[in-house]
Amino acid sequence: MLSPAVARRRRRSSKRESRKAADEELVRRVAAARDPAALAELYDRYAGLIYGLALRLLGDRPLAEELVQDVFLAVWRNAGSFDPSRAGFSTWVYRIARNRITDLDRRRRARPRPAEEEVAERAEGDAAGALPEALDVAEALSRLSPEHRELLVLAYFRGLTQREISEATGLPLGTVKSRTSAALRSLRRRLEGRG
């Protein structure tokens, strides 16, 4: 007899596999038959998640709504390029969304905003004594690898959960967790003057 925890994991895994197969069939129908009902089903499943991600990263409701429409237009146009052997549909659609968010953010801003500025801006609302610490953090962040810096900015300055970071970056959740932990250790070493 299986323990309740093992049984739950198996049920979740089975549901995940079933959903993955259903997603693949829907994308196949969009690609082969230009089936609008299949696209509508995919939209119903993923639009809310993509909207939430876009809203968090862009901070602009109309822009997030526009992004969702743009992502599903890309799904409609490029469904034939989806390869289930390379990634599941959710990973594929989140990658499209992440790329579109990056493009929109670049167009919206004259230049990308460095993590140091984001840290300093957050500190403006804090007490004056906190500013030197915030600037130290900004300096330490600037010396991290781009991968580590991106994970920490997404988690601590943009408020994404590790699952949302996984979906946004296309990295497996375990990789996000381990890299975030490594990034925090590296940041701590730099702040303590050891790295």
C-alpha positions as CSV (number, residue, x, y, z in Angstrom):
1,M,0.0,0.0,0.0
2,L,1.3,3.5,-0.9
3,S,1.7,6.2,1.6
4,P,-0.7,9.1,1.2
5,A,2.2,11.4,0.2
6,V,3.4,9.0,-2.6
7,A,-0.2,8.5,-3.8
8,R,-0.7,12.3,-4.0
9,R,2.6,12.7,-5.9
10,R,1.5,10.0,-8.4
11,R,-1.9,11.6,-8.9
12,R,-0.3,15.0,-9.5
13,S,2.2,13.5,-11.9
14,S,-0.6,11.7,-13.7
15,K,-2.6,14.9,-14.0
16,R,0.4,16.8,-15.2
17,E,1.1,14.2,-17.9
18,S,-2.5,14.2,-18.9
19,R,-2.6,18.0,-19.2
20,K,0.7,18.0,-21.1
21,A,-0.8,15.5,-23.7
22,A,-4.0,17.6,-24.0
23,D,-1.9,20.7,-24.5
24,E,0.1,19.0,-27.2
25,E,-3.1,17.8,-29.0
26,L,-4.5,21.4,-28.9
27,V,-1.4,22.9,-30.4
28,R,-1.4,20.2,-33.0
29,R,-5.0,21.1,-33.9
30,V,-4.0,24.8,-34.1
31,A,-1.1,24.1,-36.3
32,A,-2.7,21.5,-38.6
33,A,-6.3,22.7,-38.8
34,R,-6.1,26.3,-37.7
35,D,-8.7,25.3,-35.1
36,P,-9.9,28.5,-33.2
37,A,-11.6,26.4,-30.5
38,A,-8.2,24.7,-29.7
39,L,-6.6,28.1,-29.4
40,A,-9.4,29.3,-27.2
41,E,-8.9,26.3,-24.9
42,L,-5.1,27.1,-24.7
43,Y,-6.0,30.7,-24.0
44,D,-8.4,29.8,-21.2
45,R,-5.7,27.6,-19.6
46,Y,-2.8,30.0,-19.8
47,A,-3.9,33.6,-20.4
48,G,-4.4,34.3,-16.7
49,L,-1.0,33.1,-15.7
50,I,0.7,35.0,-18.5
51,Y,-1.2,38.1,-17.6
52,G,-0.1,37.8,-14.0
53,L,3.5,37.4,-15.0
54,A,3.3,40.3,-17.4
55,L,1.6,42.6,-14.9
56,R,4.2,41.8,-12.2
57,L,7.2,42.4,-14.6
58,L,5.8,45.4,-16.5
59,G,3.6,46.9,-13.8
60,D,1.1,48.1,-16.4
61,R,-2.4,46.5,-16.8
62,P,-3.1,47.7,-20.4
63,L,0.4,46.6,-21.5
64,A,0.0,43.2,-19.8
65,E,-3.4,42.7,-21.6
66,E,-1.7,43.7,-24.9
67,L,1.1,41.2,-24.2
68,V,-1.3,38.3,-23.6
69,Q,-3.0,39.0,-27.0
70,D,0.4,39.2,-28.7
71,V,1.5,35.9,-27.1
72,F,-1.6,34.0,-28.3
73,L,-1.3,35.6,-31.7
74,A,2.3,34.2,-31.8
75,V,0.9,30.8,-30.7
76,W,-1.6,31.0,-33.6
77,R,1.1,31.9,-36.2
78,N,3.9,29.7,-34.9
79,A,2.0,26.6,-33.6
80,G,3.8,24.5,-36.4
81,S,7.2,25.3,-34.8
82,F,6.2,23.8,-31.4
83,D,8.2,20.7,-30.8
84,P,7.0,18.6,-27.8
85,S,10.2,16.7,-27.7
86,R,12.1,19.9,-26.8
87,A,9.7,21.3,-24.2
88,G,6.1,21.2,-23.0
89,F,3.6,23.7,-24.2
90,S,3.7,25.6,-20.9
91,T,7.4,26.1,-21.2
92,W,7.1,27.1,-24.9
93,V,4.3,29.7,-24.3
94,Y,6.1,31.1,-21.2
95,R,9.3,31.5,-23.3
96,I,7.3,33.4,-25.9
97,A,5.8,35.6,-23.1
98,R,9.1,36.2,-21.5
99,N,10.6,37.3,-24.9
100,R,7.7,39.6,-25.5
101,I,7.9,41.1,-22.0
102,T,11.6,41.8,-22.6
103,D,10.9,43.4,-25.9
104,L,8.1,45.5,-24.5
105,D,10.2,46.5,-21.5
106,R,13.0,47.6,-23.8
107,R,10.7,49.6,-26.0
108,R,9.1,51.2,-23.0
109,R,12.3,52.3,-21.5
110,A,15.1,54.2,-23.2
111,R,17.6,51.9,-21.6
112,P,17.5,48.8,-19.4
113,R,17.3,49.7,-15.7
114,P,20.3,48.3,-13.9
115,A,19.7,46.3,-10.7
116,E,21.7,48.9,-8.8
117,E,19.2,51.7,-9.7
118,E,16.3,49.4,-8.7
119,V,17.8,48.8,-5.3
120,A,18.6,52.5,-4.8
121,E,15.1,53.5,-5.8
122,R,13.6,51.0,-3.2
123,A,15.9,52.6,-0.6
124,E,14.5,56.1,-1.3
125,G,11.4,55.4,0.8
126,D,13.5,54.0,3.7
127,A,15.1,55.9,6.5
128,A,18.2,57.9,5.5
129,G,20.4,55.5,7.4
130,A,19.3,52.6,5.2
131,L,20.6,54.2,2.0
132,P,24.3,53.3,2.5
133,E,23.3,49.7,3.1
134,A,21.1,49.7,0.0
135,L,24.0,51.1,-2.0
136,D,26.3,48.4,-0.7
137,V,23.7,45.8,-1.8
138,A,23.5,47.5,-5.2
139,E,27.3,47.4,-5.6
140,A,27.4,43.7,-4.5
141,L,24.6,42.9,-7.0
142,S,26.5,44.6,-9.8
143,R,29.4,42.2,-9.2
144,L,27.3,39.0,-9.4
145,S,27.0,37.0,-12.6
146,P,24.1,38.2,-14.8
147,E,22.3,34.9,-14.2
148,H,22.5,35.3,-10.4
149,R,21.7,39.0,-10.6
150,E,18.6,38.3,-12.7
151,L,17.3,35.7,-10.3
152,L,17.7,37.9,-7.2
153,V,16.1,40.9,-8.9
154,L,13.1,38.8,-10.1
155,A,12.7,37.3,-6.6
156,Y,13.4,40.2,-4.2
157,F,12.8,43.4,-6.2
158,R,10.0,42.3,-8.5
159,G,8.3,39.9,-6.1
160,L,8.1,36.8,-8.2
161,T,7.8,33.4,-6.6
162,Q,10.3,30.7,-7.5
163,R,7.7,28.9,-9.6
164,E,6.9,32.2,-11.5
165,I,10.7,32.7,-12.0
166,S,10.9,29.1,-13.4
167,E,8.0,29.8,-15.8
168,A,9.4,33.2,-16.8
169,T,12.9,32.0,-17.5
170,G,12.2,28.5,-18.7
171,L,14.5,27.1,-16.1
172,P,13.4,24.0,-14.1
173,L,12.1,24.9,-10.6
174,G,14.9,22.9,-8.9
175,T,17.5,24.9,-10.9
176,V,15.8,28.2,-9.9
177,K,16.0,27.1,-6.3
178,S,19.6,26.0,-6.3
179,R,20.8,29.0,-8.4
180,T,18.9,31.4,-6.1
181,S,20.5,29.8,-3.1
182,A,23.9,30.1,-4.7
183,A,23.2,33.7,-5.7
184,L,22.3,34.6,-2.1
185,R,25.5,32.9,-0.8
186,S,27.6,34.8,-3.4
187,L,25.8,38.1,-2.5
188,R,26.4,37.5,1.2
189,R,30.2,36.8,0.6
190,R,30.5,40.0,-1.4
191,L,28.7,42.0,1.3
192,E,31.0,40.6,3.9
193,G,34.0,41.5,1.8
194,R,35.0,38.0,1.0
195,G,34.2,37.9,-2.7
